[in-house]
């Protein structure tokens, strides 16, 4: 079964107030699963960023990439505020996007 293409920007964390990783994808459930399972080497695996704590859907990949760059260039304080505005307990949102 093929999923619909849905560009998204997301943040995964190692724990509440832990290490953050900002990424962009066209298949958020698949990418969140990859982070959870640590199947792709890199920053998020090295620092244990497995918990999907924030995401934002976009109409085009171009818009998602612009937003990802904006977030990556922003401060940790701003990223934390984004997360806590929608997910104050830093719950793992994986189940909510897969259900």
Phi and psi in degrees as GROMACS dihedral restraints (atoms count N, CA, C in turn):
[ dihedral_restraints ]
;  ai    aj    ak    al  type     phi  dphi    fc
    3     4     5     6     1   -91.5    20    10
    4     5     6     7     1   134.3    20    10
    6     7     8     9     1   -83.4    20    10
    7     8     9    10     1   156.5    20    10
    9    10    11    12     1   -73.3    20    10
   10    11    12    13     1   146.2    20    10
   12    13    14    15     1   -70.1    20    10
   13    14    15    16     1   119.8    20    10
   15    16    17    18     1  -140.7    20    10
   16    17    18    19     1    96.0    20    10
   18    19    20    21     1   -59.7    20    10
   19    20    21    22     1   140.3    20    10
   21    22    23    24     1  -149.9    20    10
   22    23    24    25     1   148.4    20    10
   24    25    26    27     1  -108.6    20    10
   25    26    27    28     1   141.8    20    10
   27    28    29    30     1  -145.5    20    10
   28    29    30    31     1   161.2    20    10
   30    31    32    33     1  -127.0    20    10
   31    32    33    34     1   128.4    20    10
   33    34    35    36     1  -112.7    20    10
   34    35    36    37     1   149.5    20    10
   36    37    38    39     1  -131.7    20    10
   37    38    39    40     1   156.3    20    10
   39    40    41    42     1   -78.9    20    10
   40    41    42    43     1   -29.1    20    10
   42    43    44    45     1  -173.0    20    10
   43    44    45    46     1   175.5    20    10
   45    46    47    48     1   -59.4    20    10
   46    47    48    49     1   127.4    20    10
   48    49    50    51     1    60.0    20    10
   49    50    51    52     1    23.2    20    10
   51    52    53    54     1   -92.4    20    10
   52    53    54    55     1  -158.8    20    10
   54    55    56    57     1   -67.2    20    10
   55    56    57    58     1   138.7    20    10
   57    58    59    60     1  -114.7    20    10
   58    59    60    61     1   145.1    20    10
   60    61    62    63     1  -130.4    20    10
   61    62    63    64     1   127.9    20    10
   63    64    65    66     1  -104.5    20    10
   64    65    66    67     1   131.7    20    10
   66    67    68    69     1  -142.0    20    10
   67    68    69    70     1   173.7    20    10
   69    70    71    72     1  -133.6    20    10
   70    71    72    73     1   145.7    20    10
   72    73    74    75     1  -155.8    20    10
   73    74    75    76     1   163.6    20    10
   75    76    77    78     1  -103.9    20    10
   76    77    78    79     1    -3.4    20    10
   78    79    80    81     1  -142.7    20    10
   79    80    81    82     1    84.2    20    10
   81    82    83    84     1   -60.8    20    10
   82    83    84    85     1   -45.3    20    10
   84    85    86    87     1   -58.2    20    10
   85    86    87    88     1   -42.6    20    10
   87    88    89    90     1   -65.0    20    10
   88    89    90    91     1   -45.7    20    10
   90    91    92    93     1   -67.7    20    10
   91    92    93    94     1   -39.8    20    10
   93    94    95    96     1   -62.9    20    10
   94    95    96    97     1   -39.5    20    10
   96    97    98    99     1   -61.6    20    10
   97    98    99   100     1   -42.8    20    10
   99   100   101   102     1   -60.9    20    10
  100   101   102   103     1   -41.1    20    10
  102   103   104   105     1   -64.6    20    10
  103   104   105   106     1   -46.0    20    10
  105   106   107   108     1   -56.3    20    10
  106   107   108   109     1   -43.1    20    10
  108   109   110   111     1   -87.9    20    10
  109   110   111   112     1    -9.6    20    10
  111   112   113   114     1    64.7    20    10
  112   113   114   115     1    36.0    20    10
  114   115   116   117     1   -83.8    20    10
  115   116   117   118     1   -11.3    20    10
  117   118   119   120     1  -118.1    20    10
  118   119   120   121     1   124.3    20    10
  120   121   122   123     1   -66.9    20    10
  121   122   123   124     1   149.6    20    10
  123   124   125   126     1   145.3    20    10
  124   125   126   127     1  -165.6    20    10
  126   127   128   129     1   -55.4    20    10
  127   128   129   130     1   -51.2    20    10
  129   130   131   132     1   -64.4    20    10
  130   131   132   133     1   -36.3    20    10
  132   133   134   135     1   -70.4    20    10
  133   134   135   136     1   -44.0    20    10
  135   136   137   138     1   -59.9    20    10
  136   137   138   139     1   -37.4    20    10
  138   139   140   141     1  -103.3    20    10
  139   140   141   142     1     8.2    20    10
  141   142   143   144     1    69.9    20    10
  142   143   144   145     1    31.4    20    10
  144   145   146   147     1   -81.6    20    10
  145   146   147   148     1    93.8    20    10
  147   148   149   150     1  -118.5    20    10
  148   149   150   151     1   -15.0    20    10
  150   151   152   153     1   -96.5    20    10
  151   152   153   154     1   115.5    20    10
  153   154   155   156     1   -74.4    20    10
  154   155   156   157     1   111.8    20    10
  156   157   158   159     1  -111.6    20    10
  157   158   159   160     1   -13.0    20    10
  159   160   161   162     1  -161.8    20    10
  160   161   162   163     1   145.3    20    10
  162   163   164   165     1  -154.6    20    10
  163   164   165   166     1   160.6    20    10
  165   166   167   168     1  -143.8    20    10
  166   167   168   169     1   126.0    20    10
  168   169   170   171     1   -87.9    20    10
  169   170   171   172     1   148.0    20    10
  171   172   173   174     1  -131.9    20    10
  172   173   174   175     1   157.7    20    10
  174   175   176   177     1   -78.9    20    10
  175   176   177   178     1   -27.5    20    10
  177   178   179   180     1  -137.0    20    10
  178   179   180   181     1   156.6    20    10
  180   181   182   183     1   -65.9    20    10
  181   182   183   184     1   -33.6    20    10
  183   184   185   186     1   -60.4    20    10
  184   185   186   187     1   -44.8    20    10
  186   187   188   189     1   -63.8    20    10
  187   188   189   190     1   -40.4    20    10
  189   190   191   192     1   -63.8    20    10
  190   191   192   193     1   -41.1    20    10
  192   193   194   195     1   -66.6    20    10
  193   194   195   196     1   -40.6    20    10
  195   196   197   198     1   -60.4    20    10
  196   197   198   199     1   -44.1    20    10
  198   199   200   201     1   -66.2    20    10
  199   200   201   202     1   -40.6    20    10
  201   202   203   204     1   -59.2    20    10
  202   203   204   205     1   -46.7    20    10
  204   205   206   207     1   -62.5    20    10
  205   206   207   208     1   -38.8    20    10
  207   208   209   210     1   -61.0    20    10
  208   209   210   211     1   -45.7    20    10
  210   211   212   213     1   -68.0    20    10
  211   212   213   214     1   -42.8    20    10
  213   214   215   216     1   -62.3    20    10
  214   215   216   217     1   -33.2    20    10
  216   217   218   219     1   -81.5    20    10
  217   218   219   220     1   -10.2    20    10
  219   220   221   222     1   -86.6    20    10
  220   221   222   223     1   174.4    20    10
  222   223   224   225     1   -79.8    20    10
  223   224   225   226     1   160.0    20    10
  225   226   227   228     1   -61.5    20    10
  226   227   228   229     1   -38.2    20    10
  228   229   230   231     1   -58.1    20    10
  229   230   231   232     1   -42.0    20    10
  231   232   233   234     1   -67.0    20    10
  232   233   234   235     1   -41.7    20    10
  234   235   236   237     1   -63.3    20    10
  235   236   237   238     1   -43.5    20    10
  237   238   239   240     1   -61.6    20    10
  238   239   240   241     1   -40.9    20    10
  240   241   242   243     1   -63.6    20    10
  241   242   243   244     1   -39.8    20    10
  243   244   245   246     1   -60.6    20    10
  244   245   246   247     1   -47.2    20    10
  246   247   248   249     1   -61.8    20    10
  247   248   249   250     1   -50.7    20    10
  249   250   251   252     1   -71.6    20    10
  250   251   252   253     1   -21.1    20    10
  252   253   254   255     1   -66.8    20    10
  253   254   255   256     1   -33.4    20    10
  255   256   257   258     1  -110.9    20    10
  256   257   258   259     1   -20.7    20    10
  258   259   260   261     1  -144.3    20    10
  259   260   261   262     1    68.5    20    10
  261   262   263   264     1   -60.8    20    10
  262   263   264   265     1   -23.8    20    10
  264   265   266   267     1   -94.6    20    10
  265   266   267   268     1     0.6    20    10
  267   268   269   270     1    58.0    20    10
  268   269   270   271     1    38.9    20    10
  270   271   272   273     1   -64.5    20    10
  271   272   273   274     1   152.1    20    10
  273   274   275   276     1   -76.2    20    10
  274   275   276   277     1   119.8    20    10
  276   277   278   279     1   -88.9    20    10
  277   278   279   280     1     5.0    20    10
  279   280   281   282     1   -53.5    20    10
  280   281   282   283     1   -50.8    20    10
  282   283   284   285     1   -61.7    20    10
  283   284   285   286     1   -33.9    20    10
  285   286   287   288     1   -69.6    20    10
  286   287   288   289     1   -25.0    20    10
  288   289   290   291     1   -92.7    20    10
  289   290   291   292     1   -14.1    20    10
  291   292   293   294     1  -100.5    20    10
  292   293   294   295     1   -11.9    20    10
